[in-house]
Amino acid sequence: MNFWGKLQKPIFILAPMEGVTDTVFRQIVVSVACPQRQQAGLRSGRGKPHVFFTEFVPVDALLSSGHEKILRSLKFTEVERPIVAQIWGTDPEKFYQVAQMLQKMKFDGIDINMGCPDRNTIKKGACAALIKNPELATEIIEATIRGANNLPVSVKTRIGFGSLDTENWVTTLLQTPISALILHLRTTREMSKVPAHWEEISKAVEIRNKLKSKALIIGNGDVKSRKEASDKCKKYGIDGVMIGRGIFNNIWLFNDAVDIEKVTPQQRVDLLINHLNLFKKTWGDSKHFELMKKFVKCYINNYSNASENRERLMKTKSLDELIRATLLLFAA
């Protein structure tokens, strides 16, 4: 059941990003990997990420009486496989229970978020705060693995809290039987304000080999193209790369058959319309349309009048108005 070991290397992954990488966006990323599209299914094919992650979800909320709303963050379709559910929290028993739940929901894997630098999560002792609490981190991993019933469990984290601590932290994590370790190559305190410390990932590879761990080592931070990801894998001897913010500059990023410089403004607008329509079909009024405005800049850029067109779209007051305004961009 461990899909990680069946993937062809190097492995390329779309990073989980809150409010961005929902099922709709993931399906759009799949759609640009394909020679043909279907209106709803958006077929999978060459050039898609090897692995998708959900947005991160708190175990507390999943076990609460109002869990139906948070379940939206775990919605996925078959074209998004393999799909990994990312969870966070502080209570090992709740991780155990949620892992059982996710196994029944037929996810391909479970990832524990130990890297988010959000202040509110850190105040709760969760996510990146676990870097300072290795004993609890180990308990959480072990509880999740027990509850996962053979589903592979991975960890996404950083390489230190206030300062670089790669050796100690990675050693702690790789002493557990996780299937993959995804390292955002900055400390918690650094947020995303400094260049990623890619040289640190070589230490993780050495530790993995010394401990004879079977965990894959995945790097994350500042990678903006598939070629750059491939180069990082070769240079540092890692198994793959997770790409996050780079997708905002190029929705076609994972499809190396597409030259982004040759993608026309009309193609960008057409894809935005597909995205808007799929958002409407999937969420209706259950998610506020303003969420879609953050994607406008991703699509409407790098051509004449792009700034003017973006401004016009950003002024819309409803999803239907945004769709109509987008359709009018090249109507003439």
NUZA-192377 format. One record per residue (C-alpha): residue number from 1; residue in three letters; chain; z negated, y, x negated. Coordinates in nm, 4 decimals. Example, Ala and Ser with C-alpha at 12.3 -4.5 7.8 and 13.67 -1.06 7.14 Angstrom:
BEGIN
+-----+-----+-------+----------+----------+----------+
!   n ! res ! chain !        w !        v !        u !
+-----+-----+-------+----------+----------+----------+
!   1 ! ALA !     A !  -0.7800 !  -0.4500 !  -1.2300 !
!   2 ! SER !     A !  -0.7140 !  -0.1060 !  -1.3670 !
+-----+-----+-------+----------+----------+----------+
This chain:
BEGIN
+-----+-----+-------+----------+----------+----------+
!   n ! res ! chain !        w !        v !        u !
+-----+-----+-------+----------+----------+----------+
!   1 ! MET !     A !   0.0000 !   0.0000 !   0.0000 !
!   2 ! ASN !     A !  -0.0154 !   0.2286 !  -0.3047 !
!   3 ! PHE !     A !   0.3080 !   0.4260 !  -0.2749 !
!   4 ! TRP !     A !   0.2348 !   0.6229 !  -0.5951 !
!   5 ! GLY !     A !   0.3227 !   0.3273 !  -0.8133 !
!   6 ! LYS !     A !   0.6592 !   0.2815 !  -0.6410 !
!   7 ! LEU !     A !   0.7879 !   0.6342 !  -0.7039 !
!   8 ! GLN !     A !   1.0624 !   0.6983 !  -0.9538 !
!   9 ! LYS !     A !   0.9479 !   0.9285 !  -1.2335 !
!  10 ! PRO !     A !   0.9386 !   1.2153 !  -1.2883 !
!  11 ! ILE !     A !   0.7695 !   1.2774 !  -0.9535 !
!  12 ! PHE !     A !   0.8201 !   1.6131 !  -0.7802 !
!  13 ! ILE !     A !   0.5753 !   1.7210 !  -0.5102 !
!  14 ! LEU !     A !   0.5578 !   2.0155 !  -0.2708 !
!  15 ! ALA !     A !   0.2095 !   2.1639 !  -0.3019 !
!  16 ! PRO !     A !  -0.0142 !   2.2003 !   0.0026 !
!  17 ! MET !     A !  -0.0435 !   2.5684 !   0.0983 !
!  18 ! GLU !     A !  -0.2592 !   2.6843 !   0.3858 !
!  19 ! GLY !     A !  -0.0608 !   2.8500 !   0.6624 !
!  20 ! VAL !     A !   0.2679 !   2.7577 !   0.4944 !
!  21 ! THR !     A !   0.3360 !   2.3880 !   0.4473 !
!  22 ! ASP !     A !   0.2924 !   2.2648 !   0.8039 !
!  23 ! THR !     A !   0.5147 !   1.9938 !   0.9497 !
!  24 ! VAL !     A !   0.7779 !   2.2514 !   1.0472 !
!  25 ! PHE !     A !   0.8193 !   2.3891 !   0.6962 !
!  26 ! ARG !     A !   0.8143 !   2.0415 !   0.5456 !
!  27 ! GLN !     A !   1.0953 !   1.9359 !   0.7785 !
!  28 ! ILE !     A !   1.2971 !   2.2424 !   0.6755 !
!  29 ! VAL !     A !   1.2540 !   2.1493 !   0.3089 !
!  30 ! VAL !     A !   1.3772 !   1.7988 !   0.3948 !
!  31 ! SER !     A !   1.6761 !   1.9419 !   0.5833 !
!  32 ! VAL !     A !   1.8161 !   2.1276 !   0.2819 !
!  33 ! ALA !     A !   1.8060 !   1.8067 !   0.0813 !
!  34 ! CYS !     A !   2.0601 !   1.6436 !   0.3111 !
!  35 ! PRO !     A !   2.4384 !   1.6600 !   0.3348 !
!  36 ! GLN !     A !   2.4004 !   1.6628 !   0.7138 !
!  37 ! ARG !     A !   2.1330 !   1.7781 !   0.9552 !
!  38 ! GLN !     A !   2.0140 !   1.6692 !   1.2928 !
!  39 ! GLN !     A !   1.8857 !   1.9266 !   1.5374 !
!  40 ! ALA !     A !   1.5367 !   1.7828 !   1.5623 !
!  41 ! GLY !     A !   1.4958 !   1.4992 !   1.3156 !
!  42 ! LEU !     A !   1.6316 !   1.6821 !   1.0111 !
!  43 ! ARG !     A !   1.7184 !   1.3658 !   0.8188 !
!  44 ! SER !     A !   1.5676 !   1.2859 !   0.4854 !
!  45 ! GLY !     A !   1.7862 !   1.2323 !   0.1818 !
!  46 ! ARG !     A !   1.8531 !   1.3112 !  -0.1816 !
!  47 ! GLY !     A !   1.6894 !   1.6202 !  -0.3204 !
!  48 ! LYS !     A !   1.3694 !   1.6236 !  -0.1140 !
!  49 ! PRO !     A !   1.0240 !   1.6210 !  -0.2757 !
!  50 ! HIS !     A !   0.9034 !   1.2726 !  -0.3606 !
!  51 ! VAL !     A !   0.5727 !   1.3431 !  -0.1855 !
!  52 ! PHE !     A !   0.4516 !   1.5847 !   0.0827 !
!  53 ! PHE !     A !   0.0933 !   1.7002 !   0.1396 !
!  54 ! THR !     A !  -0.0586 !   1.8401 !   0.4571 !
!  55 ! GLU !     A !  -0.2444 !   2.1681 !   0.4637 !
!  56 ! PHE !     A !  -0.6053 !   2.1140 !   0.3619 !
!  57 ! VAL !     A !  -0.8381 !   2.0108 !   0.6438 !
!  58 ! PRO !     A !  -1.2220 !   2.0149 !   0.6521 !
!  59 ! VAL !     A !  -1.3877 !   1.6812 !   0.7192 !
!  60 ! ASP !     A !  -1.6574 !   1.8602 !   0.9206 !
!  61 ! ALA !     A !  -1.3978 !   1.9908 !   1.1681 !
!  62 ! LEU !     A !  -1.2252 !   1.6546 !   1.2019 !
!  63 ! LEU !     A !  -1.5542 !   1.4999 !   1.3108 !
!  64 ! SER !     A !  -1.6505 !   1.7811 !   1.5469 !
!  65 ! SER !     A !  -1.6145 !   1.7878 !   1.9253 !
!  66 ! GLY !     A !  -1.3332 !   2.0451 !   1.8969 !
!  67 ! HIS !     A !  -1.1264 !   1.8457 !   1.6490 !
!  68 ! GLU !     A !  -0.8069 !   1.8538 !   1.8605 !
!  69 ! LYS !     A !  -0.7133 !   2.1992 !   1.7294 !
!  70 ! ILE !     A !  -0.7549 !   2.1048 !   1.3652 !
!  71 ! LEU !     A !  -0.5444 !   1.7920 !   1.4188 !
!  72 ! ARG !     A !  -0.2390 !   2.0199 !   1.4334 !
!  73 ! SER !     A !  -0.2694 !   2.0574 !   1.0580 !
!  74 ! LEU !     A !  -0.2249 !   1.6805 !   1.0261 !
!  75 ! LYS !     A !   0.0877 !   1.6566 !   1.2397 !
!  76 ! PHE !     A !   0.3839 !   1.4979 !   1.0608 !
!  77 ! THR !     A !   0.7154 !   1.3230 !   1.1283 !
!  78 ! GLU !     A !   0.8693 !   1.0154 !   0.9693 !
!  79 ! VAL !     A !   1.1117 !   1.2201 !   0.7564 !
!  80 ! GLU !     A !   0.8163 !   1.3665 !   0.5671 !
!  81 ! ARG !     A !   0.7065 !   1.0362 !   0.4172 !
!  82 ! PRO !     A !   0.5371 !   0.9641 !   0.1919 !
!  83 ! ILE !     A !   0.2840 !   1.2040 !   0.3413 !
!  84 ! VAL !     A !  -0.0660 !   1.2615 !   0.2016 !
!  85 ! ALA !     A !  -0.3499 !   1.4120 !   0.4056 !
!  86 ! GLN !     A !  -0.5557 !   1.6597 !   0.2064 !
!  87 ! ILE !     A !  -0.9227 !   1.6968 !   0.3024 !
!  88 ! TRP !     A !  -1.2245 !   1.8894 !   0.1798 !
!  89 ! GLY !     A !  -1.5993 !   1.9071 !   0.2330 !
!  90 ! THR !     A !  -1.9313 !   1.8095 !   0.0740 !
!  91 ! ASP !     A !  -2.0708 !   1.5115 !   0.2661 !
!  92 ! PRO !     A !  -1.9646 !   1.1705 !   0.1276 !
!  93 ! GLU !     A !  -2.0423 !   0.9970 !   0.4578 !
!  94 ! LYS !     A !  -1.8053 !   1.2305 !   0.6408 !
!  95 ! PHE !     A !  -1.5344 !   1.1640 !   0.3830 !
!  96 ! TYR !     A !  -1.5837 !   0.7930 !   0.4491 !
!  97 ! GLN !     A !  -1.5453 !   0.8389 !   0.8243 !
!  98 ! VAL !     A !  -1.2442 !   1.0703 !   0.7946 !
!  99 ! ALA !     A !  -1.0741 !   0.8331 !   0.5500 !
! 100 ! GLN !     A !  -1.1021 !   0.5608 !   0.8146 !
! 101 ! MET !     A !  -0.9510 !   0.7998 !   1.0689 !
! 102 ! LEU !     A !  -0.6593 !   0.8940 !   0.8411 !
! 103 ! GLN !     A !  -0.5843 !   0.5300 !   0.7692 !
! 104 ! LYS !     A !  -0.5526 !   0.4670 !   1.1421 !
! 105 ! MET !     A !  -0.3248 !   0.7720 !   1.1724 !
! 106 ! LYS !     A !  -0.0879 !   0.5942 !   0.9289 !
! 107 ! PHE !     A !  -0.0900 !   0.8450 !   0.6458 !
! 108 ! ASP !     A !   0.0478 !   0.7148 !   0.3174 !
! 109 ! GLY !     A !  -0.2388 !   0.8528 !   0.1109 !
! 110 ! ILE !     A !  -0.5442 !   1.0777 !   0.1044 !
! 111 ! ASP !     A !  -0.6066 !   1.3659 !  -0.1340 !
! 112 ! ILE !     A !  -0.9422 !   1.5304 !  -0.1977 !
! 113 ! ASN !     A !  -0.9253 !   1.9051 !  -0.2554 !
! 114 ! MET !     A !  -1.1496 !   1.9892 !  -0.5494 !
! 115 ! GLY !     A !  -0.9568 !   2.2943 !  -0.6622 !
! 116 ! CYS !     A !  -0.9337 !   2.5587 !  -0.3902 !
! 117 ! PRO !     A !  -1.0969 !   2.8788 !  -0.5247 !
! 118 ! ASP !     A !  -1.1610 !   3.0322 !  -0.1814 !
! 119 ! ARG !     A !  -1.5008 !   3.2048 !  -0.1838 !
! 120 ! ASN !     A !  -1.6107 !   3.0688 !   0.1511 !
! 121 ! THR !     A !  -1.5467 !   2.7065 !   0.0543 !
! 122 ! ILE !     A !  -1.7175 !   2.7579 !  -0.2809 !
! 123 ! LYS !     A !  -2.0270 !   2.9022 !  -0.1108 !
! 124 ! LYS !     A !  -2.0477 !   2.5760 !   0.0828 !
! 125 ! GLY !     A !  -2.0369 !   2.3787 !  -0.2427 !
! 126 ! ALA !     A !  -1.6931 !   2.2388 !  -0.1589 !
! 127 ! CYS !     A !  -1.3486 !   2.2342 !  -0.3216 !
! 128 ! ALA !     A !  -1.3582 !   2.3987 !  -0.6676 !
! 129 ! ALA !     A !  -1.7390 !   2.4185 !  -0.6540 !
! 130 ! LEU !     A !  -1.7422 !   2.0409 !  -0.7044 !
! 131 ! ILE !     A !  -1.6312 !   2.0994 !  -1.0636 !
! 132 ! LYS !     A !  -1.9914 !   2.2121 !  -1.1203 !
! 133 ! ASN !     A !  -2.1294 !   1.9097 !  -0.9357 !
! 134 ! PRO !     A !  -1.9668 !   1.6003 !  -1.0923 !
! 135 ! GLU !     A !  -2.2197 !   1.3574 !  -0.9425 !
! 136 ! LEU !     A !  -2.1384 !   1.4671 !  -0.5876 !
! 137 ! ALA !     A !  -1.7668 !   1.4709 !  -0.6701 !
! 138 ! THR !     A !  -1.7906 !   1.1084 !  -0.7814 !
! 139 ! GLU !     A !  -1.9824 !   1.0108 !  -0.4666 !
! 140 ! ILE !     A !  -1.7168 !   1.1756 !  -0.2499 !
! 141 ! ILE !     A !  -1.4335 !   0.9945 !  -0.4269 !
! 142 ! GLU !     A !  -1.6063 !   0.6582 !  -0.4001 !
! 143 ! ALA !     A !  -1.6874 !   0.7116 !  -0.0302 !
! 144 ! THR !     A !  -1.3286 !   0.8134 !   0.0447 !
! 145 ! ILE !     A !  -1.1893 !   0.5087 !  -0.1331 !
! 146 ! ARG !     A !  -1.4216 !   0.2798 !   0.0642 !
! 147 ! GLY !     A !  -1.3141 !   0.4355 !   0.3933 !
! 148 ! ALA !     A !  -0.9450 !   0.4469 !   0.3063 !
! 149 ! ASN !     A !  -0.9025 !   0.0709 !   0.3393 !
! 150 ! ASN !     A !  -0.6557 !   0.0379 !   0.0488 !
! 151 ! LEU !     A !  -0.4794 !   0.3699 !   0.1094 !
! 152 ! PRO !     A !  -0.4419 !   0.5406 !  -0.2306 !
! 153 ! VAL !     A !  -0.6776 !   0.8309 !  -0.2960 !
! 154 ! SER !     A !  -0.5874 !   1.1212 !  -0.5239 !
! 155 ! VAL !     A !  -0.7665 !   1.4377 !  -0.6369 !
! 156 ! LYS !     A !  -0.6227 !   1.7862 !  -0.6756 !
! 157 ! THR !     A !  -0.8402 !   2.0116 !  -0.8880 !
! 158 ! ARG !     A !  -0.8547 !   2.2706 !  -1.1647 !
! 159 ! ILE !     A !  -0.9441 !   2.2403 !  -1.5340 !
! 160 ! GLY !     A !  -1.2787 !   2.4175 !  -1.5197 !
! 161 ! PHE !     A !  -1.4833 !   2.6550 !  -1.3109 !
! 162 ! GLY !     A !  -1.5775 !   2.9602 !  -1.5174 !
! 163 ! SER !     A !  -1.4164 !   2.8386 !  -1.8389 !
! 164 ! LEU !     A !  -1.1891 !   2.5593 !  -1.9576 !
! 165 ! ASP !     A !  -1.3632 !   2.2225 !  -1.9315 !
! 166 ! THR !     A !  -1.0698 !   1.9858 !  -1.9216 !
! 167 ! GLU !     A !  -1.2151 !   1.7001 !  -2.1268 !
! 168 ! ASN !     A !  -1.5459 !   1.6644 !  -1.9430 !
! 169 ! TRP !     A !  -1.4109 !   1.7148 !  -1.5916 !
! 170 ! VAL !     A !  -1.1028 !   1.4965 !  -1.6313 !
! 171 ! THR !     A !  -1.3122 !   1.2214 !  -1.7894 !
! 172 ! THR !     A !  -1.5458 !   1.2265 !  -1.4879 !
! 173 ! LEU !     A !  -1.2571 !   1.1979 !  -1.2440 !
! 174 ! LEU !     A !  -1.0651 !   0.9304 !  -1.4323 !
! 175 ! GLN !     A !  -1.3724 !   0.7096 !  -1.4481 !
! 176 ! THR !     A !  -1.3150 !   0.6572 !  -1.0756 !
! 177 ! PRO !     A !  -1.0242 !   0.4422 !  -0.9457 !
! 178 ! ILE !     A !  -0.8137 !   0.7300 !  -0.8116 !
! 179 ! SER !     A !  -0.4383 !   0.6751 !  -0.7936 !
! 180 ! ALA !     A !  -0.3304 !   1.0217 !  -0.9048 !
! 181 ! LEU !     A !  -0.4879 !   1.3294 !  -1.0593 !
! 182 ! ILE !     A !  -0.3174 !   1.6600 !  -0.9845 !
! 183 ! LEU !     A !  -0.4261 !   1.9390 !  -1.2174 !
! 184 ! HIS !     A !  -0.3776 !   2.3056 !  -1.1377 !
! 185 ! LEU !     A !  -0.3893 !   2.4252 !  -1.4952 !
! 186 ! ARG !     A !  -0.6196 !   2.7228 !  -1.4491 !
! 187 ! THR !     A !  -0.9924 !   2.7629 !  -1.4013 !
! 188 ! THR !     A !  -1.1424 !   2.8587 !  -1.0680 !
! 189 ! ARG !     A !  -1.2336 !   3.2037 !  -1.1959 !
! 190 ! GLU !     A !  -0.8788 !   3.2657 !  -1.3175 !
! 191 ! MET !     A !  -0.7403 !   3.2098 !  -0.9667 !
! 192 ! SER !     A !  -0.3646 !   3.2656 !  -1.0259 !
! 193 ! LYS !     A !  -0.4067 !   3.5789 !  -1.2349 !
! 194 ! VAL !     A !  -0.3212 !   3.4301 !  -1.5754 !
! 195 ! PRO !     A !  -0.0460 !   3.1954 !  -1.6949 !
! 196 ! ALA !     A !  -0.1207 !   2.8281 !  -1.6405 !
! 197 ! HIS !     A !  -0.2643 !   2.6490 !  -1.9458 !
! 198 ! TRP !     A !  -0.0020 !   2.3780 !  -1.9686 !
! 199 ! GLU !     A !  -0.1154 !   2.2733 !  -2.3149 !
! 200 ! GLU !     A !  -0.4366 !   2.1401 !  -2.1545 !
! 201 ! ILE !     A !  -0.2587 !   1.8649 !  -1.9648 !
! 202 ! SER !     A !  -0.1938 !   1.6710 !  -2.2845 !
! 203 ! LYS !     A !  -0.5707 !   1.6184 !  -2.3014 !
! 204 ! ALA !     A !  -0.5642 !   1.4617 !  -1.9561 !
! 205 ! VAL !     A !  -0.2919 !   1.2188 !  -2.0646 !
! 206 ! GLU !     A !  -0.4932 !   1.1218 !  -2.3733 !
! 207 ! ILE !     A !  -0.8096 !   1.0660 !  -2.1689 !
! 208 ! ARG !     A !  -0.6196 !   0.8601 !  -1.9111 !
! 209 ! ASN !     A !  -0.4778 !   0.6383 !  -2.1837 !
! 210 ! LYS !     A !  -0.8125 !   0.6051 !  -2.3627 !
! 211 ! LEU !     A !  -0.9890 !   0.5018 !  -2.0424 !
! 212 ! LYS !     A !  -0.6991 !   0.2727 !  -1.9486 !
! 213 ! SER !     A !  -0.6894 !   0.4389 !  -1.6097 !
! 214 ! LYS !     A !  -0.3917 !   0.3680 !  -1.3853 !
! 215 ! ALA !     A !  -0.3976 !   0.7197 !  -1.2397 !
! 216 ! LEU !     A !  -0.0785 !   0.9241 !  -1.2534 !
! 217 ! ILE !     A !  -0.1160 !   1.2662 !  -1.4151 !
! 218 ! ILE !     A !   0.0552 !   1.5471 !  -1.2241 !
! 219 ! GLY !     A !   0.0712 !   1.9081 !  -1.3458 !
! 220 ! ASN !     A !   0.0729 !   2.2226 !  -1.1327 !
! 221 ! GLY !     A !   0.1099 !   2.5918 !  -1.2072 !
! 222 ! ASP !     A !   0.3879 !   2.8504 !  -1.2499 !
! 223 ! VAL !     A !   0.6801 !   2.6057 !  -1.2216 !
! 224 ! LYS !     A !   0.9740 !   2.7684 !  -1.0449 !
! 225 ! SER !     A !   1.2555 !   2.5127 !  -1.0672 !
! 226 ! ARG !     A !   1.3216 !   2.1406 !  -1.0689 !
! 227 ! LYS !     A !   1.4665 !   2.1654 !  -1.4206 !
! 228 ! GLU !     A !   1.1539 !   2.3372 !  -1.5458 !
! 229 ! ALA !     A !   0.9477 !   2.0608 !  -1.3830 !
! 230 ! SER !     A !   1.1560 !   1.7947 !  -1.5598 !
! 231 ! ASP !     A !   1.1142 !   1.9752 !  -1.8923 !
! 232 ! LYS !     A !   0.7346 !   1.9874 !  -1.8461 !
! 233 ! CYS !     A !   0.7241 !   1.6135 !  -1.7805 !
! 234 ! LYS !     A !   0.9189 !   1.5383 !  -2.0981 !
! 235 ! LYS !     A !   0.7256 !   1.7827 !  -2.3143 !
! 236 ! TYR !     A !   0.3757 !   1.6756 !  -2.2100 !
! 237 ! GLY !     A !   0.4324 !   1.3100 !  -2.1215 !
! 238 ! ILE !     A !   0.3117 !   1.3497 !  -1.7649 !
! 239 ! ASP !     A !   0.4215 !   1.1615 !  -1.4556 !
! 240 ! GLY !     A !   0.5211 !   1.4539 !  -1.2386 !
! 241 ! VAL !     A !   0.4853 !   1.8142 !  -1.1298 !
! 242 ! MET !     A !   0.3625 !   1.9749 !  -0.8104 !
! 243 ! ILE !     A !   0.5378 !   2.2990 !  -0.7150 !
! 244 ! GLY !     A !   0.3858 !   2.5596 !  -0.4860 !
! 245 ! ARG !     A !   0.4769 !   2.9271 !  -0.4858 !
! 246 ! GLY !     A !   0.8132 !   2.8611 !  -0.6504 !
! 247 ! ILE !     A !   0.9429 !   2.7403 !  -0.3136 !
! 248 ! PHE !     A !   0.9193 !   3.0955 !  -0.1793 !
! 249 ! ASN !     A !   1.1924 !   3.2069 !  -0.4183 !
! 250 ! ASN !     A !   1.4170 !   2.9108 !  -0.3446 !
! 251 ! ILE !     A !   1.3820 !   2.6900 !  -0.0365 !
! 252 ! TRP !     A !   1.6487 !   2.4631 !  -0.1946 !
! 253 ! LEU !     A !   1.4362 !   2.4197 !  -0.5079 !
! 254 ! PHE !     A !   1.3994 !   2.0412 !  -0.4894 !
! 255 ! ASN !     A !   1.7728 !   1.9854 !  -0.4419 !
! 256 ! ASP !     A !   1.9233 !   2.0121 !  -0.7888 !
! 257 ! ALA !     A !   2.2729 !   1.9779 !  -0.6418 !
! 258 ! VAL !     A !   2.2411 !   2.3275 !  -0.4919 !
! 259 ! ASP !     A !   2.3102 !   2.6347 !  -0.7052 !
! 260 ! ILE !     A !   2.0839 !   2.8972 !  -0.5496 !
! 261 ! GLU !     A !   2.3106 !   3.1722 !  -0.6800 !
! 262 ! LYS !     A !   2.5901 !   3.0373 !  -0.4598 !
! 263 ! VAL !     A !   2.3881 !   3.0154 !  -0.1384 !
! 264 ! THR !     A !   2.5354 !   3.2799 !   0.0922 !
! 265 ! PRO !     A !   2.3416 !   3.5298 !   0.3046 !
! 266 ! GLN !     A !   2.4811 !   3.3564 !   0.6133 !
! 267 ! GLN !     A !   2.3415 !   3.0214 !   0.4965 !
! 268 ! ARG !     A !   2.0014 !   3.1821 !   0.4412 !
! 269 ! VAL !     A !   2.0016 !   3.3345 !   0.7887 !
! 270 ! ASP !     A !   2.1173 !   3.0074 !   0.9461 !
! 271 ! LEU !     A !   1.8269 !   2.8260 !   0.7817 !
! 272 ! LEU !     A !   1.5810 !   3.0892 !   0.9005 !
! 273 ! ILE !     A !   1.7115 !   3.0452 !   1.2554 !
! 274 ! ASN !     A !   1.6645 !   2.6688 !   1.2250 !
! 275 ! HIS !     A !   1.3111 !   2.7284 !   1.1016 !
! 276 ! LEU !     A !   1.2292 !   2.9659 !   1.3884 !
! 277 ! ASN !     A !   1.3707 !   2.7320 !   1.6518 !
! 278 ! LEU !     A !   1.1861 !   2.4309 !   1.5123 !
! 279 ! PHE !     A !   0.8643 !   2.6336 !   1.5033 !
! 280 ! LYS !     A !   0.9134 !   2.7211 !   1.8696 !
! 281 ! LYS !     A !   0.9958 !   2.3626 !   1.9661 !
! 282 ! THR !     A !   0.6999 !   2.2209 !   1.7733 !
! 283 ! TRP !     A !   0.4250 !   2.4709 !   1.8470 !
! 284 ! GLY !     A !   0.5349 !   2.6701 !   2.1528 !
! 285 ! ASP !     A !   0.2620 !   2.9271 !   2.2109 !
! 286 ! SER !     A !  -0.0109 !   2.7237 !   2.0398 !
! 287 ! LYS !     A !   0.0494 !   2.9010 !   1.7069 !
! 288 ! HIS !     A !   0.0974 !   3.2757 !   1.6751 !
! 289 ! PHE !     A !   0.4547 !   3.3714 !   1.5868 !
! 290 ! GLU !     A !   0.3308 !   3.6201 !   1.3248 !
! 291 ! LEU !     A !   0.2897 !   3.3197 !   1.0957 !
! 292 ! MET !     A !   0.6673 !   3.3032 !   1.0729 !
! 293 ! LYS !     A !   0.7026 !   3.6552 !   0.9382 !
! 294 ! LYS !     A !   0.5715 !   3.5443 !   0.5995 !
! 295 ! PHE !     A !   0.8877 !   3.3340 !   0.5640 !
! 296 ! VAL !     A !   1.1304 !   3.6185 !   0.6353 !
! 297 ! LYS !     A !   1.1292 !   3.7377 !   0.2754 !
! 298 ! CYS !     A !   1.1994 !   3.3815 !   0.1541 !
! 299 ! TYR !     A !   1.5274 !   3.3768 !   0.3411 !
! 300 ! ILE !     A !   1.6351 !   3.7411 !   0.3595 !
! 301 ! ASN !     A !   1.6611 !   3.8410 !  -0.0047 !
! 302 ! ASN !     A !   1.8965 !   3.9025 !  -0.2942 !
! 303 ! TYR !     A !   2.1925 !   4.0504 !  -0.1091 !
! 304 ! SER !     A !   2.3044 !   4.3937 !   0.0102 !
! 305 ! ASN !     A !   2.1069 !   4.5315 !   0.3064 !
! 306 ! ALA !     A !   1.8453 !   4.2559 !   0.2644 !
! 307 ! SER !     A !   1.5599 !   4.5058 !   0.2536 !
! 308 ! GLU !     A !   1.6825 !   4.6844 !   0.5659 !
! 309 ! ASN !     A !   1.7267 !   4.3546 !   0.7512 !
! 310 ! ARG !     A !   1.3803 !   4.2325 !   0.6517 !
! 311 ! GLU !     A !   1.2244 !   4.5533 !   0.7789 !
! 312 ! ARG !     A !   1.4026 !   4.5129 !   1.1122 !
! 313 ! LEU !     A !   1.2778 !   4.1551 !   1.1524 !
! 314 ! MET !     A !   0.9224 !   4.2432 !   1.0562 !
! 315 ! LYS !     A !   0.9037 !   4.4925 !   1.3449 !
! 316 ! THR !     A !   0.9647 !   4.2286 !   1.6131 !
! 317 ! LYS !     A !   0.6871 !   4.1679 !   1.8669 !
! 318 ! SER !     A !   0.7467 !   3.8068 !   1.9753 !
! 319 ! LEU !     A !   0.9010 !   3.4843 !   1.8518 !
! 320 ! ASP !     A !   1.1954 !   3.5122 !   2.0917 !
! 321 ! GLU !     A !   1.2575 !   3.8686 !   1.9768 !
! 322 ! LEU !     A !   1.2446 !   3.7554 !   1.6148 !
! 323 ! ILE !     A !   1.4982 !   3.4801 !   1.6889 !
! 324 ! ARG !     A !   1.7323 !   3.7227 !   1.8703 !
! 325 ! ALA !     A !   1.7081 !   3.9799 !   1.5921 !
! 326 ! THR !     A !   1.7860 !   3.7122 !   1.3322 !
! 327 ! LEU !     A !   2.0867 !   3.5892 !   1.5287 !
! 328 ! LEU !     A !   2.2240 !   3.9450 !   1.5353 !
! 329 ! LEU !     A !   2.2155 !   3.9858 !   1.1572 !
! 330 ! PHE !     A !   2.5632 !   3.8395 !   1.1090 !
! 331 ! ALA !     A !   2.6862 !   3.8460 !   1.4679 !
! 332 ! ALA !     A !   2.9525 !   4.0980 !   1.3800 !
+-----+-----+-------+----------+----------+----------+
